[in-house]
């Protein structure tokens, strides 16, 4: 009986966390902070992020372009 109760409590807690993380509980005033609200200092420290270029990995021994 105790194990069954523990399982039900854990399932309800898991479902509650899932709903909270998705933002479904925002109507009750329970919503996680948006990504840009969590660490605004990181956004202000970025310098020219549009200059970032993703390049393919060069294999050792291959001539560099």
N, C-alpha and C positions, 0 to 999 in steps of 0.2 A: 504494500500500500504506500509506503514512504517513497519507494523508488518511482512508482507511477506518479505521485504528486510532484516529485522532483523533476521528472520528465516533462510534465505539463507546464510547470513553472519555467523551465528552461526554454521550451518551445514558445511560450508567450513572450518571454524576454527577447528571444531571437526575432520574433515577428515584430515586436515593438521597435527594436533597433533598426530593422529593415525599413519599416515605415518612416521612422524618424530620419534615417539617412537619405531616403528618397525625397523627403520634404512633404510627405503626405499628412503630417501632423502640424503643418504650419497654421492651419485654422484654429488650433488650440494654443497657439503661441509657442509651439515646440518645433523649431526648425534649426538645422545646423547653419553655421555661418557660411557665406559664399566663399569661394576660394580667394577672391581678391580682397575680402574683408579679413581673412585670417592673418595674412602677412603683407600689409600694404608697403612696408619698407622694402620688400624685394622688388616690387613694381617700380618704386622710385629710384632704385639703384641701377636699373637696366640702362645701358648706354648703347644706342643704335642696334636694337635686336634685329632689325631688318637687314643688317649686314651679315648675319649669320649664314654660312654656306655649309651644306652637308656634302661631303665628298666620299667617294668610294674608297675602301681600304686598299692600299697598295701592298701587294704580296712581296715579301723579302726576296731579293735577287732579281726582281723585275726592274727595268730602267724607269726612272722617275720621268713623268711627262714634262 
